[in-house]
Amino acid sequence: MTDACREDPRGSRAVTVELSLYDVPTQNCDVHKEVEICGASGHVVNEYCKQVEGNTAKTVGLLDVSRAFPVRGITVQDQAYAVPNDSLPAGYYPALSPDVDAINVECYIHTRDDLPASPKRRKTRKRKTAQAAFPPLCAISSRAAARTIKQQQENAMWLSDEWKDYEVIDTSSGEKLERWGKYILVRPDPQVIWSTPKNHPCGANTTQKYSRSNTGGGKWSNLHLPEQWQVRYKELTFNVKPMNFKHTGVFPEQAANWDFAMEKIRNAGRPISVLNLFAYTGGATIACAAAGASVCHVDAAKGMVRGRRKTQGPPGWRKSRSAGL
């Protein structure tokens, strides 16, 4: 137990229990970290807070844990009491707090203008400084809410919900039931951690299923399908081909990223070149090329590069260059 544990804003985290002599902990808790909170705003101090005359700061213990997710918009109930972390791995996004005025947000009311002015400018800045240092409470709350709402909008999860030829019909017990055009497949998905009744009629009538093996890999069973078929997303056409490692060659959840890239390319007002590394079957390659960009598609698997060359775009689209390493 440390002082930081006792200074948790929600109250001391200390508890008293009876233990045998051999079970008494020998190490201190490292979950809490002491952080200074600005007395005026009630948020983490910034570089100016402690320099403002008359302002105070108090020490609290926040959770020193890293909460980062590979998708946007994940809300964690007690994220308001975690130490802010701006150093996240590439492709990861911070957890959001349900509290719109969380204590772990950096103070937003103290700025350079609140610092003591030089003697030559003190008279002209005195009134402005006083107003900036103590804004109305409603102004503080409004700005806090606006800032939090903007942050949540920027981190909001992007949904790929404009498909016509693809649909997740049902999910349960590590599997998902999907429609690819007119064909129904069952594939494993480790993110499906819930168990609900598998009573959808499509699931009951589907035997085209990929099953994992206890020794690694897996196989398709009763795969009574053409070797490959096509699905469309807006103006893009993709070849779907069930592979021996569960994939179909198309990743529908990436459609939101395709839309984003195509919009940026079409609105750029200049020629755009795109280097798509680790491009795999090339959904992003097709999207960028269809939007008018010159694309170089690079992947170590030559089979994936050959498959990409067969994928179709809209009439008149610009072909991309493909390279296998």
Protein Blocks (a to p, Z undefined) as FASTA:
>chain_A
ZZklmmgfnbpfbdcddddfklpcfbdcfkbccddddfklopacdfklmmpghiacdddd
ddddddddfbehiacfklmmcccdfbdcehiacdddfbfbbfkbccfkbcfklpccdfkl
mmmmmmmmmmmmmgcfklmmmmmmmmmmmmmmmmpccddfkbfkbccfbgcehiacddeh
jaccddddfklmbccddfbfklmmpcbdcdddfkggjddehiacdfbdcddehjbccddd
ddfeopaoiafklmmmmmmmmmmmmmnopacddddehklnommmmmmmmnopacddddfb
lklmmmmmmpccdehiacdddddZZ
